[in-house]
Amino acid sequence: MSKNQQYRFSRQTHHFGRDDNISIWQRIHIDPWLMLLLLTVCFIGLAILYSASTQDVAMVTRQMVSYLIAFSVMIGMAQIPPGMYRDFTPFFYVIGLFSLILVDLIGEVRMGAQRWIAIPGFGSVQPSEFMKLGLPMMCAWYLSRRDLPPNLITVASTLAIIVVPVLLIAKEPDLGTSLLVAASGFFVLFLAGLPWWMIGSAIGLMIPLVWAGWMFFMHDYQKQRVLTLLNPEADMLGAGWNITQSKTAIGAGGLTGKGYLEGTQSHLHFLPEGHTDFIIAAFSEEFGLLGVSVLMFLYACILVRSLFIASVHVDTYGRLLAGAIGMSFFVYVFVNIGMVGGILPIVGVPLPLISYGGTAIITLMAGFGLLMSVYTHNTK
């Protein structure tokens, strides 16, 4: 080998194991595409909140503060390697269970529900929100330590991990959050390669479980929500008022909407909770089908990017967790729009990144922080 060849070889091998093409985004552990999509949706959220709240500047300011905290949490969590999350997952899950038990023992009661724990000098927290991350993290941790696809024993053990916190949340009562938390755990199982015969069996078991839930576990107001879904016209001035006004707002928007700040259903206070659970109806009235389609496209891009991040991760824990977070985000969007549009019962699920509220936004952005950590620390 000539000296020139030796020089070229040593110059190339000097760079083996290094990647000098790593971007600044990779170095600060931020996915720019996901960040851009999230910022765009949040900007839309502030704009429609200003209108839906009848131009309440104080409310918009509080929402901006929530966004600032949420993005700070997301960026901070993105800096932590996925391996550290994996190591601390069991402790986080146990703390979450303990918090849910405390809610049942000493939790604050508001509007007939016991969901909050008061912390002196801080305010109150809702532990069920943290289980939206704690449960899929625990399921991913457990399944990543087993052979996949999972056998019957592994599936049964994972279901036990899911059922305990779901029942504690449902007991508060908070049916909407309990279903969302359960979905996040089931998504981890599905992504782990759950056999189709088990999926079919689970669907078959849903019929007697739904019947048992209706007869023995659901509260009267929850049953009323289901009955209202099936026939909202039966009590249009009572239980059917919310969904009737929501459909009216959506229909009034037409193709292009009435225009920004021109909505009447929310401004005249016909639309209940126009700045929280029913904000998509206020948005639809002002921006119409075209505006809603743009928002849905942005949501779809967030979902696709999340699933892409899951697909390029080599570690089983990170892959299962990232996929579950992305699919759970889709469920949040689907449930909110479904209940506002009258195809699902009203269960009090906010529209992600749009509805007014701090805790839900921070929890959601923490999940995206986990996604960015998974993607920027270890890819194929």
N, C-alpha and C positions, 0 to 999 in steps of 0.2 A: 504494500500500500504506500503510495507516494505521500510526501509531507502535506501536499495540498488536500489530498483526500482525507488524511488523518485530521487536518484542521477543520475541514467541513463536517466530518463526523462528530468531533468533539464539540463544535459549535451547536450542532443539532441536539446532541445528547444532553447538552447543558440545559436545554429547555424541556427535557422530558419530565412529565409530572407537573408542569406548570402551564398555565394558560394566561398569556399576556394579553389576550383579547377580551378578558373579563371586563364587562362594562361597569360604569360607575353605579348603575342600578343594582348590579349583582353584588358589588362591594358593600353597598349600604342595605342590601337585603330587601329591596323593594321591587315589585313587578310593575313596570310603568304602565302597561296596558290595563291591568286591573285597577291601578290607582286612578288612571284617567277616567275609566268607566264609573268608578265609585264617586269621584268628584263631580262628574256630570250629573249623575242621578241626584246627588245631594244638592246641587245648584237648582235643579228642577224642583226638589222638595221645598227649598226655601221660598222659591217664587210662588208655588201654589199654596203654601202655608200662609203666606202674606195675604193672599186673596181669600182663602177658605176661613181664615180667622177674622175676616172683615178688617183687614189691614191693622192687625194688632202688632205693633212694632216690638213691644216687650216680649210677646210670645216668640216672635221670629228671632229676637236676640238670644233668648234662652235656648232655642233650637241651635243657633250658631255655636253657642258655648258647648252644647252636647256634641255637635259635630267635631269641634276642636278637641275635646276630651277623647272622643271615639277614635279619631285619626291618630292621636298621640298614643293611645293604647295599642292600636294596630301596628304602628311603626315600632313601638317598643317590643311587642311580642314577636315581630318579625326578626328581631336581632337574636333571639334565643334559638339555638339549634334544636331541631326536632327530637334529638336524642334526649335532651334534658326534659322536654315535655313528656316523652315516653317514660322516663324514670320516675317522674313525680305524678303520673296519671292516677295510680291507685290512691294516693293520699288526697288528691283533689276530689276524686269520686267519693271517698269516705267523708271528707269534710262537707261535700254537698249533701250527702244523705243525713249527716248530723244536723245540718242547717234546716233541712226539710222537717226533721223531727222536732226541732226547736219551734218551727212555725206552728206545728200542731199543738205544742205545749204553751208557748208564750207569745204567739204571733198576734199582730194587730188585726182587728176586724174592721173592714171597711166595706160598706155597701153589701153586707151579708156574706163576705168572703174573708177568710183568714189566710192571707198570702204574704204578709210583710213582717219583718223583724225590725224593731226600733233600735237604733244605735245612738246612745246619748252623744250629743255634740256633732253628729254626722247626718242624722236623718233616718231613713228606713231603706232596707234593701229587700229585694224579692228573690229568694234563693232559687226558685224554679227557673229563673232566667239563666242562671249559671249552669244549670243542668243541661241546657241546650248544647253546651260544649262538653261538660263533664261526662255525660253519658256516651256520646260517640267516641270520645277519647278512651273511655274505659273499655268499650266494646272492641275498638281497634287494638288496644294494648293486649287484651285477652286473646283475640283471634290471631294476632301476629305471633304469638308464642305457641300456636298449635299448627298441626298439619292442615293444609287447605287443599281442596274444599272441605268444609267442616263436616264431621260425622254427627250422628244423632245426639251423642252425649255433649259434644261441643255446642251444638245448636241449643240444647236444653239449658246448658249453663249460661249461655249468652242471653237467652230469654229471661232467665232469673235476674241477671244483671239489669235488664231493661225494665222488668215488671215492678221491682221494688220502688224505684223513684217515681215511676209513672203513677202507681197507686197512691203514693203520698201526695203527689201534686193534684190528682183527681179528687182527693179527699178535702182539699182546701175550701171550696171546690174551684177548680180551674180546668175545665174539660179541654178548652182550646190548647193551652200550653201543654197539658199532659199528652194530647195527641201528637203535637209537634215534637215533643221530646221522644215519644215512642217511635215516630217516623225516623228520627235521626239514628236511633239504634238499629232499626230494621234495615236501613240503607247500608250500614256497615256489614250486616249479615249478608245482604244481597250481593254486595261487591266482593265479599269473601268467596263467592262461588256457591251459594246456597242451591242445592239441587232443585230442579223444577217440580219434582214430586212433593217435596216439602212445601214449596210455595203453593201448589195446588191444594194440599191438605190444609194449609193455614187459611186459605180463602174459604174452604168448605167449613172450617170451624168458626168462621166469622158469623155465620147465621145464628147458631145457638148463643154465641157470646153477645151478639147485638141484642137478642131477645132478653137474655139475662140482665144485661146492662139497663135496658128499658124498664124491666119489671122491678129490679131490686136496687139499682145504684144511681140512676139518673134522678136529679132533683126535678121538682115540678116546673121550674122556670126553664130548665134544659129541655124537658119534653115539649113545653110550649113553643120553644124555638123551632123544633122539628115540625110540629103541627103548623106553625106559621109558614114555614118553607113550603109545605105541601098545599096550603090554601091561605095565602096572605090576605085575600079579599074577605075572609070570614070576619076579620076584626081590623078593618083598615084604619080606624081611629085609635086603636089600642095596640095590641101585639104586632099587628101588621103595618104599623105606621112607618117604622124605619125602612123596611124593604120597599114599601110603596113609594116613599119619597126618594129613595136611592134610585129606583128604576126610572122615576120621573126625571131626575137630574140627568141620568145617562141618556135617556131618549131625547131630552131637550137639546143636547149637544149636537146631535146630527153628525154630519160628516166632518165639518170644520170647526164646530163649536160657536158659542156666542161671542167669544173674545175674552182676552185677559181682563179680569176684574169686572166682568159683565154677568157673571153667574147670579141667578136669583134664588135658587133653592138654598144655597148656603148663606148668602148675604141677608136673606129675609128669615133665616133660621128655621126653614122648613126641614132642611136636611140635618138629622141628628148626628152629633159627633163628626161634623164635616171636616174637622182638622185632625182627627185621629183615625178611627177605624174606617170611616166612610170618605176619606179624602180623595180616593180614586173617582168617586161619583162627582165631587166638585171639580176635579181635574177634567173629567169627561165632558161636563157641561160647558166648560170654557174653551176646551181645545178639540172636542169632538173625537171621532173615530181616528182621524189622522194623528192627533196628539197622543192618544192612548197607544196607537200602533208604534210610534217612535219610542215611547217609554217601554213597551213590551220588548222591542228590539234591543234596547239597552240592557234590560234584565236578561234576555237570552244570551247576549254577549258575555255578561258576567258569569252565567251558568257554563257556557262553553269554555271560557277561559279557566274556570275552576276545575272542570273535568279534564282539560288539557294538562293542568298542573298535576292532577292526580295520576294521569297516564304516564308522565315522564319521571316519576319518582321511583327509585329502585327499592326503597325500604317498604316492607309490607305495612307497617304501622302508619307511615306517612301517606302511603297510597290510599289505604282504607279511610283514614281520617279526612284527607282532602276531598275524596269523592263524596263522602257522607255530608261534609259541610256544604259542598256545591249543590247537591241534590236537596238538602234541607232548605237551602235558600229558595230553590224553585217551589218547594211545598209552601213556604210562607207566602210567596206571591200568589200562587194558585188558590190557596185557601181564602186569602183576603179578597181577591177579585171574585172568587166564586160566591162568597157570602154576600158581597155587595151587589153582585149581579143576580142573585136569587136562585143559584143552583146548589148552594150549600147552606146549612143552618148558620145563623149568626153566632160565632163563638169568641168574638173579641180579639181577633188577630190583627195587628197593625200591618200596614203596607210597608215592607222593608225600605228603610232610608228615606221615606217620604212622610209617613205619619208622625205627628208630634209626639215626643216622648224621649227620655234620655236613656233609661236602662236598656231598653230593647236595642237601641242603636249602638250603644257601647258593646253589648254582648255580640251583636252581629259583626261589628268591626273587629272585635277580638278574634272571631272566627276567621276573618279574612287575614288577620295578622298571622294566624297559624298556617293558612294557605301559603302566604309569602315566605314564611320560614321554611316550610316544606320544599318550596320551589327553589329558593335561592341558596340553600345550604347543601342540597344533595340532589342532583339530577343525573340522568343517564349521560 
